[in-house]
Amino acid sequence: MTKHCQFYEFKIGRLAICSEDNRITDICLADSFKATDYEFYESSTIKEAAKELRAYFNKELKTFSVPIKLNGTDFQKKVWQELKNIPYGQTRSYKEIAIALNNDFAFRAVGGACNKNPILIMIPCHRVIGSDKKPVGFACGIEMKEHLLNLEK
């Protein structure tokens, strides 16, 4: 199992992009990156992810194609897969995600899974909002969430 990581500067700040066995496992703010078992190396998968993220920030890409590997609980993985179904420029509430997972009352658990999302932007937890249609609860802060939502308008 080969784990690689590299840092890149983007319009929103410095991001760590990490991969394991040629699949992206993490995209996070560099300040919050804590993994110690990664080799700092720009693999072809990481390079492609950075290229796709640059295109996204330049409004040239709406759907990511780089392969990802989800590491989490079964419930978290179900939530993250459901988040990938939210189209670019659209939002869903935590309750709508819970309903889509056939668990109408799991909206708080959906929020917890969003908070643990290891692959920012590519798994678009920023597209999940409160039932009142306001941006709430984002691990990188509401200002960042609003920035990403505005980018997709």
Residue pairs with C-beta under 8 A, 6 or more apart in sequence:
1 20
1 21
2 20
2 21
2 39
2 43
3 18
3 19
3 20
3 25
3 35
3 37
3 38
3 39
4 18
4 19
4 20
4 38
4 39
4 40
4 41
4 42
4 43
4 45
4 46
5 16
5 17
5 18
5 19
5 26
5 33
5 35
5 38
5 39
5 40
5 41
5 46
6 16
6 17
6 18
6 40
6 41
6 42
6 43
6 46
6 50
7 14
7 15
7 16
7 17
7 30
7 33
8 14
8 15
8 17
8 50
8 53
10 53
10 54
10 57
11 57
12 57
12 144
12 147
12 148
13 29
13 30
14 29
14 30
14 31
15 27
15 28
15 29
15 30
15 53
15 120
16 26
16 27
16 28
16 29
16 30
16 33
17 24
17 26
17 27
17 46
17 49
17 50
17 53
18 24
18 25
18 26
18 27
18 33
18 35
18 38
18 46
19 25
19 43
19 45
19 46
19 49
19 69
20 69
21 69
22 43
22 44
22 45
22 67
23 45
23 67
23 68
23 69
24 45
24 46
24 49
24 66
24 67
24 68
24 69
24 119
24 122
25 68
25 69
25 71
25 118
25 119
26 33
26 35
26 118
26 119
27 49
27 53
27 118
27 119
27 120
27 121
27 122
28 118
28 120
29 120
29 140
32 139
45 66
45 67
48 66
49 64
49 66
49 122
52 61
52 64
52 65
52 66
52 122
53 121
53 122
55 61
56 62
56 64
56 121
57 151
59 151
62 88
62 89
63 88
64 122
66 122
68 119
68 122
68 123
70 76
70 77
70 80
70 81
70 118
70 119
71 118
72 80
72 113
72 116
72 118
75 109
75 113
76 113
76 116
78 101
79 97
79 101
79 109
79 110
79 113
79 114
80 113
80 117
80 119
80 123
80 125
82 97
82 100
82 101
83 97
83 114
83 117
83 123
83 124
83 125
83 127
83 128
84 123
84 124
85 100
86 92
86 124
86 127
86 128
88 152
89 152
89 153
90 127
91 127
91 128
91 129
91 133
91 149
92 100
92 127
92 128
92 129
93 107
93 128
93 129
93 130
93 131
93 133
94 107
94 108
94 110
94 111
94 114
94 128
94 129
94 130
94 131
94 137
95 104
95 107
95 110
95 131
97 107
97 110
97 128
98 104
98 105
98 106
98 107
98 109
98 110
101 110
103 109
110 128
111 128
111 137
114 125
114 128
114 137
114 138
114 139
115 125
115 137
115 139
117 123
117 125
117 139
120 126
120 139
120 140
121 148
125 138
125 139
126 138
126 144
126 145
126 148
126 149
127 149
127 152
129 135
129 136
130 136
130 137
135 142
135 145
135 146
135 149
136 142
138 144
138 145
